[in-house]
Amino acid sequence: MMKNVGDLLKNLGKIRKDMEKVQADLKNRFVEAAAGGGLVKVLMNGQQEVLKVTIDPKAVSAEAGGIEILEDLVVAAVSQALEQSKTLKSEELNKATGGMGLNFSDLL
């Protein structure tokens, strides 16, 4: 255990640089999620920023169920994109820490 702590301290500068690089790279990594069979799509980057919401015109028709259904579809698509983005971020940060099981994603 002590060796791992020593290794961690030795590599802390490199790990920090790697994590900063990952954070910058995540801004240019994208996930897309859809709800309602593709009626609503959300594009998000790896830093959990919503970049685009696309709504098919069919989603606003009376047959689609009205505004309440559309609102639910938007929430569902955003939630799915957020989960995908968090997973992407966690995986990339894990790589940056060398798989040491450190999770700094909530701090960044």
Backbone torsions as a table, in degrees:
resi	resn	phi	psi	omega
1	MET	NA	-43.3	-178.4
2	MET	-62.7	-36.3	178.4
3	LYS	-61.7	-41.1	179.6
4	ASN	-62.9	-39.5	178.5
5	VAL	-66.5	-41.6	177.6
6	GLY	-62.0	-44.1	177.2
7	ASP	-61.4	-41.7	179.5
8	LEU	-60.0	-47.3	-179.4
9	LEU	-63.9	-38.8	178.1
10	LYS	-63.9	-37.2	-173.5
11	ASN	-97.1	3.5	-174.3
12	LEU	-57.1	-42.8	179.5
13	GLY	-62.3	-44.1	178.6
14	LYS	-65.2	-43.0	179.2
15	ILE	-60.7	-43.4	179.7
16	ARG	-62.0	-44.1	178.3
17	LYS	-62.8	-43.5	178.8
18	ASP	-61.3	-41.0	-179.8
19	MET	-67.5	-38.2	177.0
20	GLU	-63.8	-39.5	177.9
21	LYS	-64.3	-42.6	178.4
22	VAL	-60.3	-45.6	-179.9
23	GLN	-57.6	-43.8	179.2
24	ALA	-65.9	-41.4	179.9
25	ASP	-65.2	-34.9	-178.3
26	LEU	-63.0	-24.9	178.0
27	LYS	-64.3	-24.8	-178.0
28	ASN	-110.7	16.5	174.7
29	ARG	-110.2	136.8	-170.9
30	PHE	-126.3	149.4	171.0
31	VAL	-128.9	151.6	176.5
32	GLU	-132.1	136.6	177.8
33	ALA	-128.7	153.5	-178.9
34	ALA	-134.0	155.2	175.7
35	ALA	-138.6	158.8	178.9
36	GLY	64.4	38.6	179.5
37	GLY	65.6	28.7	178.2
38	GLY	94.1	4.7	178.5
39	LEU	-66.0	-32.1	178.1
40	VAL	-126.2	129.4	178.3
41	LYS	-127.5	143.7	179.1
42	VAL	-127.8	130.7	175.0
43	LEU	-107.6	127.3	-177.0
44	MET	-135.6	149.8	175.8
45	ASN	-94.6	178.5	-176.7
46	GLY	-72.3	-3.1	175.8
47	GLN	-104.6	21.1	177.7
48	GLN	59.8	34.2	174.5
49	GLU	-99.2	125.5	176.2
50	VAL	-75.4	122.3	-177.0
51	LEU	-100.5	-32.1	-176.9
52	LYS	-159.0	141.1	171.8
53	VAL	-122.5	125.5	179.5
54	THR	-115.4	128.0	179.9
55	ILE	-120.2	119.7	176.9
56	ASP	-65.9	135.5	179.3
57	PRO	-54.7	-27.0	178.1
58	LYS	-63.0	-24.5	-177.8
59	ALA	-69.8	-18.6	-178.9
60	VAL	-103.0	6.1	178.4
61	SER	-77.6	159.3	-179.6
62	ALA	-61.4	-33.6	-179.3
63	GLU	-67.8	-22.8	-177.1
64	ALA	-76.9	-15.9	176.1
65	GLY	113.7	-0.3	174.9
66	GLY	91.6	-176.8	-175.3
67	ILE	-60.9	-40.0	-177.2
68	GLU	-60.2	-42.0	178.6
69	ILE	-65.7	-43.1	178.7
70	LEU	-60.2	-44.4	178.2
71	GLU	-59.3	-43.2	179.0
72	ASP	-63.2	-39.3	178.9
73	LEU	-65.3	-39.4	178.4
74	VAL	-64.0	-45.7	178.5
75	VAL	-60.7	-43.5	-179.5
76	ALA	-63.1	-44.4	-179.3
77	ALA	-66.3	-41.8	178.6
78	VAL	-64.2	-42.7	179.9
79	SER	-62.0	-42.8	178.9
80	GLN	-64.9	-43.0	179.4
81	ALA	-64.1	-39.3	179.4
82	LEU	-63.3	-43.5	177.9
83	GLU	-62.0	-44.1	179.4
84	GLN	-63.2	-41.5	-179.4
85	SER	-66.8	-41.0	177.8
86	LYS	-63.4	-40.6	178.3
87	THR	-63.3	-45.8	178.0
88	LEU	-57.9	-47.7	-179.1
89	LYS	-61.8	-46.3	-179.4
90	SER	-61.7	-44.3	179.6
91	GLU	-62.6	-43.1	-178.3
92	GLU	-69.4	-39.2	177.9
93	LEU	-68.6	-34.2	176.6
94	ASN	-63.1	-39.1	176.5
95	LYS	-63.3	-40.9	-177.8
96	ALA	-65.6	-28.9	179.5
97	THR	-92.4	8.2	177.6
98	GLY	71.0	25.8	178.9
99	GLY	67.6	25.9	-177.6
100	MET	-78.4	2.9	178.6
101	GLY	79.3	11.6	178.4
102	LEU	-83.7	138.2	179.8
103	ASN	-124.7	95.5	178.4
104	PHE	-98.6	6.2	-171.8
105	SER	-60.9	-31.1	179.5
106	ASP	-74.1	-19.3	179.8
107	LEU	-86.7	-18.1	-175.6
108	LEU	-103.3	NA	NA
